[in-house]
């Protein structure tokens, strides 16, 4: 109230200074009050707008900060989850690799045991191989064996396997022996290592001679040994060698 009176007095003083009195002074004071209220209202509105704008900006900043923190937290959780998944994959891969190594070791150990047992069996049965095969022959085809004995000699260590098999086939065919009996009869005629091989894999019981022949020729130790013997038995003639000319034809010298 005091401020309003002081303000009115100020307006009156200002009006009088301007030379106003009476109605003109009253009108001047009234106009100044209206102008003052208008300016005061505008100032209030500006201040209110400023405060609202600041509040809005503050809330927006808070929202952005909250979103940033949430985004960082989400990224942190995702990174943690990715790290956990990567660790789990690596751990799973290590476990699988460990299991593979265990299985591989188990297979190798089983293979070693089988090889050892096979070696023991072979060592034990080697002296008896000829007798076992002979007994089987005697039970199944004694008469056929008698026919073969008269026409075919047993294999010697230095004999070539392929050549021996070819000769055996020719003799067996000439003696009119059925092919299903060939494997059994052949086992009786082979060397001790070959008998052991056929005994170990029960090849002498097979009635499919071609399968037995293939197995014999493919056996690495037997085949390699045969090739070495054949190589060392062949003696080249003096100045005997062959070369290929540019056309790919063999040219023999000597």
PyMOL commands that set and color helices and strands:
alter all, ss='L'
color gray80, all
select helices_A, chain A and resi 2-17+22-151+161-174+179-189+192-200+203-205+209-218+220-233
alter helices_A, ss='H'
color red, helices_A
select strands_A, chain A and resi 241-244+250-253
alter strands_A, ss='S'
color yellow, strands_A
deselect
rebuild
show_as cartoon
